[in-house]
Amino acid sequence: MTAWCKSYFDNVRIDFGCCCEVYLKNNETGVWQRGPVVYLEAMTDMRDELRACRLCETRFAATATGHAPNPVVWFNPGARLLIAGQAPGLRVHEAGKPFWDASGNRLRDWLGLDEAQFYDRNKVAIIPMAFCFPGYDAKGSDLPPPPICARTWRARALEAVPDIRLTVLIGGHAMRYHLPGFRTVRQAVADWRNHPPGVFALPHPSWRNTGWLKKNPWFEVEVLPRLRSAVAEVLND
């Protein structure tokens, strides 16, 4: 199979097979000459690799839920808004859709997005600190994200979304990873004016944090209007 390069590559021809043979055209004589042979390696989408990850299979089997890995992968390369969360919950694990629960409803309200906007992977990348539901402990509480997930996948996932213009950090695990000098969630959320450009820190939108929201009314008065404005600017630009 032969492919002709267009535009200013009119003097280059590439033959594809088990290898890649490059032919260069001499502009003076018009003669094609064989150039270097380049062997092509099969390119795989890292998202497919991520969906197939089973690193924590033994770990999850030993939890109170005894579940199997189910990485929830939700991003495309052109996304402009990054939501950096903690890890999927049980409902998200079962549905295969991030923030598909009451926490997601609250988060979408905070961001000023409807479901269609929020789940548009071409605009919104949802990259948590762990892609699988980590399970429950003996008391029924969510286990923390396994560190091996971020060590293995996070850098590659972030490299796959190079056009991010706004990052929303949700919860202490994401803040600890992304914010130098992180101390507490409250301090990180309150210090929103001093974060690097294009970064907001939010408490987790779980119902468990309803008390936190009542104790910190400034969050809804000061932070959310600026957050919604920033989200609208990035996604509607």
Backbone hydrogen bonds in HBPLUS format (Angstrom, degrees):
<---DONOR---> <-ACCEPTOR-->    atom                        ^
c    i                          cat <-CA-CA->   ^        H-A-AA   ^      H-
h    n   atom  resd res      DA  || num        DHA   H-A  angle D-A-AA Bond
n    s   type  num  typ     dist DA aas  dist angle  dist       angle   num
A0016-PHE N   A0001-MET O   2.94 MM  15  5.57 151.7  2.02 159.3 166.9     1
A0003-ALA N   A0014-ILE O   2.89 MM  11  5.42 172.0  1.89 164.6 167.4     2
A0014-ILE N   A0003-ALA O   3.11 MM  11  5.42 175.5  2.11 166.8 165.7     3
A0009-PHE N   A0006-LYS O   3.04 MM   3  5.40 156.7  2.10 128.7 131.8     4
A0012-VAL N   A0009-PHE O   3.02 MM   3  5.46 147.8  2.12 125.9 123.7     5
A0025-LYS N   A0011-ASN O   2.95 MM  14  4.93 159.3  1.99 150.2 147.9     6
A0013-ARG N   A0023-TYR O   2.99 MM  10  5.11 160.8  2.03 149.0 152.7     7
A0023-TYR N   A0013-ARG O   2.83 MM  10  5.11 167.9  1.84 162.2 163.0     8
A0015-ASP N   A0021-GLU O   2.92 MM   6  5.13 167.6  1.93 152.2 156.0     9
A0021-GLU N   A0015-ASP O   3.02 MM   6  5.13 160.3  2.06 152.1 153.3    10
A0017-GLY N   A0019-CYS O   2.96 MM   2  5.03 137.7  2.14 151.0 160.4    11
A0020-CYS N   A0038-VAL O   2.60 MM  18  4.87 145.4  1.72 141.5 153.6    12
A0038-VAL N   A0020-CYS O   2.78 MM  18  4.87 175.7  1.78 151.5 151.2    13
A0035-GLY N   A0022-VAL O   2.51 MM  13  5.07 159.6  1.55 163.4 163.8    14
A0024-LEU N   A0033-GLN O   2.78 MM   9  5.33 156.6  1.83 162.9 160.6    15
A0033-GLN N   A0024-LEU O   2.84 MM   9  5.33 164.1  1.86 148.3 153.2    16
A0026-ASN N   A0031-VAL O   2.91 MM   5  5.41 172.4  1.92 151.4 152.4    17
A0030-GLY N   A0026-ASN O   2.65 MM   4  5.17 146.4  1.76 151.0 159.6    18
A0048-ASP N   A0045-ASP O   2.91 MM   3  5.49 134.4  2.12 114.5 125.5    19
A0049-GLU N   A0045-ASP O   3.36 MM   4  6.84 153.4  2.44 145.0 152.5    20
A0050-LEU N   A0046-MET O   2.83 MM   4  6.06 155.2  1.89 147.0 154.1    21
A0051-ARG N   A0047-ARG O   2.93 MM   4  6.15 157.6  1.98 144.9 150.2    22
A0052-ALA N   A0048-ASP O   3.18 MM   4  6.34 139.0  2.36 138.3 148.3    23
A0052-ALA N   A0049-GLU O   3.16 MM   3  5.19 128.9  2.43  94.4 107.9    24
A0053-CYS N   A0050-LEU O   3.08 MM   3  5.15 163.9  2.11 107.6 112.6    25
A0057-GLU N   A0054-ARG O   3.22 MM   3  5.30 164.1  2.24 116.1 115.2    26
A0060-PHE N   A0056-CYS O   2.85 MM   4  6.02 168.6  1.87 165.6 166.9    27
A0061-ALA N   A0057-GLU O   3.06 MM   4  6.17 154.9  2.13 144.6 151.8    28
A0062-ALA N   A0059-ARG O   3.21 MM   3  5.41 139.3  2.38  99.3 110.2    29
A0063-THR N   A0060-PHE O   3.08 MM   3  5.31 165.3  2.11 109.9 114.5    30
A0066-GLY N   A0063-THR O   3.16 MM   3  5.13 134.1  2.38  96.6 108.9    31
A0064-ALA N   A0136-TYR O   3.41 MM  72  5.65 158.9  2.46 159.9 154.7    32
A0072-VAL N   A0131-PHE O   2.86 MM  59  5.40 164.4  1.88 140.7 142.3    33
A0126-ILE N   A0074-TRP O   2.96 MM  52  5.53 178.7  1.96 162.1 162.0    34
A0079-ALA N   A0076-ASN O   3.23 MM   3  5.90 169.7  2.24 129.9 130.2    35
A0080-ARG N   A0123-LYS O   2.85 MM  43  5.27 150.4  1.94 121.2 125.3    36
A0165-ARG N   A0080-ARG O   2.72 MM  85  5.26 172.0  1.73 138.4 139.2    37
A0166-LEU N   A0080-ARG O   3.19 MM  86  6.58 151.7  2.27 162.4 166.6    38
A0081-LEU N   A0123-LYS O   2.96 MM  42  6.23 163.8  1.99 163.0 168.1    39
A0125-ALA N   A0081-LEU O   2.75 MM  44  6.07 168.7  1.76 168.4 172.5    40
A0082-LEU N   A0166-LEU O   2.82 MM  84  6.18 169.5  1.83 164.6 168.3    41
A0168-VAL N   A0082-LEU O   2.77 MM  86  6.09 164.7  1.79 166.5 171.5    42
A0083-ILE N   A0125-ALA O   2.77 MM  42  6.11 165.8  1.79 168.6 172.2    43
A0127-ILE N   A0083-ILE O   2.96 MM  44  6.16 143.2  2.10 146.6 158.3    44
A0084-ALA N   A0168-VAL O   2.84 MM  84  6.01 163.2  1.87 156.0 161.8    45
A0170-ILE N   A0084-ALA O   2.86 MM  86  5.99 164.7  1.89 161.1 156.4    46
A0129-MET N   A0085-GLY O   3.05 MM  44  6.19 138.8  2.23 119.4 127.0    47
A0129-MET N   A0086-GLN O   3.04 MM  43  5.02 119.7  2.41 110.8 126.0    48
A0130-ALA N   A0086-GLN O   3.06 MM  44  6.45 129.3  2.33 147.7 161.8    49
A0093-HIS N   A0089-GLY O   2.89 MM   4  6.09 155.5  1.95 150.8 158.6    50
A0094-GLU N   A0090-LEU O   2.96 MM   4  6.24 152.4  2.04 149.7 156.2    51
A0095-ALA N   A0091-ARG O   2.91 MM   4  6.08 150.9  2.00 144.1 152.5    52
A0096-GLY N   A0092-VAL O   2.68 MM   4  5.49 148.2  1.78 150.8 157.5    53
A0104-GLY N   A0101-ASP O   3.01 MM   3  5.23 121.7  2.36 100.4 114.8    54
A0105-ASN N   A0101-ASP O   3.16 MM   4  6.63 147.8  2.27 146.8 155.9    55
A0106-ARG N   A0102-ALA O   3.13 MM   4  6.47 161.0  2.17 151.3 154.9    56
A0107-LEU N   A0103-SER O   2.90 MM   4  6.15 159.9  1.94 149.0 155.3    57
A0108-ARG N   A0104-GLY O   2.87 MM   4  6.01 164.4  1.89 151.9 155.5    58
A0109-ASP N   A0105-ASN O   3.12 MM   4  6.34 150.9  2.21 141.6 149.4    59
A0110-TRP N   A0106-ARG O   2.93 MM   4  6.26 155.8  1.99 149.7 156.5    60
A0111-LEU N   A0107-LEU O   2.94 MM   4  6.23 152.9  2.01 151.5 158.8    61
A0112-GLY N   A0108-ARG O   2.91 MM   4  5.94 126.2  2.20 137.5 151.3    62
A0113-LEU N   A0108-ARG O   3.00 MM   5  5.17 160.0  2.04 148.6 151.2    63
A0112-GLY N   A0109-ASP O   3.21 MM   3  5.04 136.1  2.41  93.1 105.2    64
A0118-PHE N   A0114-ASP O   2.93 MM   4  6.07 167.7  1.95 158.5 162.6    65
A0119-TYR N   A0115-GLU O   2.93 MM   4  5.99 158.1  1.97 154.9 158.9    66
A0120-ASP N   A0117-GLN O   3.30 MM   3  5.35 166.7  2.32 107.3 109.4    67
A0123-LYS N   A0120-ASP O   2.92 MM   3  5.60 161.7  1.96 120.3 126.4    68
A0124-VAL N   A0120-ASP O   2.82 MM   4  5.87 166.1  1.84 160.0 164.4    69
A0143-LEU N   A0135-GLY O   2.87 MM   8  5.74 161.8  1.90 161.9 157.6    70
A0137-ASP N   A0141-SER O   2.85 MM   4  5.54 151.1  1.93 151.0 159.9    71
A0140-GLY N   A0137-ASP O   3.01 MM   3  5.34 165.1  2.03 115.1 119.4    72
A0149-CYS N   A0146-PRO O   3.05 MM   3  5.87 154.8  2.12 124.6 130.2    73
A0151-ARG N   A0147-PRO O   3.08 MM   4  6.35 166.7  2.10 157.2 161.5    74
A0152-THR N   A0148-ILE O   2.97 MM   4  5.95 145.2  2.10 137.5 145.9    75
A0153-TRP N   A0149-CYS O   2.86 MM   4  5.90 167.1  1.88 158.9 162.3    76
A0154-ARG N   A0150-ALA O   3.06 MM   4  4.66 143.9  2.19 115.6 126.2    77
A0157-ALA N   A0153-TRP O   2.89 MM   4  6.03 160.2  1.93 162.2 168.9    78
A0158-LEU N   A0154-ARG O   2.93 MM   4  6.14 164.7  1.95 159.7 162.9    79
A0159-GLU N   A0155-ALA O   2.98 MM   4  6.15 149.9  2.07 143.4 152.0    80
A0160-ALA N   A0156-ARG O   3.11 MM   4  6.29 130.7  2.36 136.9 149.0    81
A0160-ALA N   A0157-ALA O   3.11 MM   3  5.11 133.9  2.33  94.4 107.2    82
A0161-VAL N   A0158-LEU O   3.21 MM   3  5.48 163.3  2.23 106.8 111.9    83
A0167-THR N   A0198-GLY O   2.74 MM  31  6.02 165.2  1.76 157.9 162.0    84
A0200-PHE N   A0167-THR O   2.91 MM  33  6.35 157.3  1.96 162.2 169.3    85
A0169-LEU N   A0200-PHE O   2.78 MM  31  6.11 171.4  1.79 163.7 163.5    86
A0202-LEU N   A0169-LEU O   2.70 MM  33  5.95 165.4  1.72 172.0 176.3    87
A0171-GLY N   A0202-LEU O   3.03 MM  31  6.39 167.4  2.05 166.9 165.6    88
A0175-MET N   A0171-GLY O   3.18 MM   4  6.38 158.6  2.22 149.1 155.6    89
A0176-ARG N   A0172-GLY O   2.85 MM   4  5.90 157.8  1.90 149.2 154.5    90
A0177-TYR N   A0173-HIS O   3.29 MM   4  6.47 146.2  2.41 137.7 145.7    91
A0178-HIS N   A0174-ALA O   3.01 MM   4  6.18 159.0  2.05 151.2 156.5    92
A0179-LEU N   A0175-MET O   2.79 MM   4  5.34 157.6  1.83 149.6 153.2    93
A0182-PHE N   A0179-LEU O   3.31 MM   3  5.60 138.2  2.50 138.5 131.6    94
A0188-ALA N   A0184-THR O   3.00 MM   4  6.21 160.1  2.04 148.7 154.4    95
A0189-VAL N   A0185-VAL O   2.87 MM   4  6.07 162.4  1.90 158.9 163.2    96
A0190-ALA N   A0186-ARG O   2.92 MM   4  6.01 166.4  1.94 151.8 156.0    97
A0191-ASP N   A0187-GLN O   2.98 MM   4  5.97 135.4  2.19 139.7 150.6    98
A0194-ASN N   A0191-ASP O   2.93 MM   3  5.66 152.2  2.01 124.0 131.6    99
A0209-ASN N   A0206-SER O   3.01 MM   3  5.65 162.6  2.04 116.1 121.5   100
A0210-THR N   A0207-TRP O   3.09 MM   3  5.35 162.9  2.12 116.4 116.4   101
A0212-TRP N   A0209-ASN O   3.05 MM   3  5.01 115.4  2.49  94.3 109.9   102
A0213-LEU N   A0209-ASN O   3.05 MM   4  6.41 156.3  2.10 153.6 159.2   103
A0214-LYS N   A0210-THR O   3.08 MM   4  6.40 150.7  2.17 146.0 153.7   104
A0215-LYS N   A0211-GLY O   3.05 MM   4  6.30 147.3  2.16 146.2 155.0   105
A0216-ASN N   A0212-TRP O   3.02 MM   4  6.15 124.6  2.34 140.5 155.2   106
A0216-ASN N   A0213-LEU O   3.29 MM   3  5.08 139.5  2.46  90.9 102.1   107
A0219-PHE N   A0216-ASN O   3.08 MM   3  5.98 164.1  2.10 125.8 129.5   108
A0221-VAL N   A0217-PRO O   3.36 MM   4  6.60 153.3  2.43 145.7 153.4   109
A0222-GLU N   A0218-TRP O   2.70 MM   4  5.50 168.4  1.72 150.7 153.9   110
A0223-VAL N   A0219-PHE O   3.05 MM   4  5.09 126.6  2.35 118.3 133.3   111
A0224-LEU N   A0219-PHE O   3.15 MM   5  6.55 157.7  2.20 161.9 168.3   112
A0227-LEU N   A0223-VAL O   2.89 MM   4  6.09 157.2  1.94 157.4 165.0   113
A0228-ARG N   A0224-LEU O   2.89 MM   4  6.03 172.7  1.89 159.7 160.3   114
A0229-SER N   A0225-PRO O   3.11 MM   4  6.21 154.7  2.18 139.7 146.7   115
A0230-ALA N   A0226-ARG O   2.97 MM   4  6.17 156.8  2.03 145.9 151.9   116
A0231-VAL N   A0227-LEU O   2.90 MM   4  6.16 161.2  1.93 158.0 163.2   117
A0232-ALA N   A0228-ARG O   2.99 MM   4  6.12 167.8  2.01 149.0 152.3   118
A0233-GLU N   A0229-SER O   3.02 MM   4  6.17 155.9  2.08 144.8 151.6   119
A0234-VAL N   A0230-ALA O   3.06 MM   4  6.25 158.9  2.11 148.6 153.5   120
A0235-LEU N   A0231-VAL O   2.99 MM   4  6.13 170.2  2.00 159.4 161.9   121
A0236-ASN N   A0232-ALA O   2.97 MM   4  5.71 146.7  2.09 142.2 149.8   122
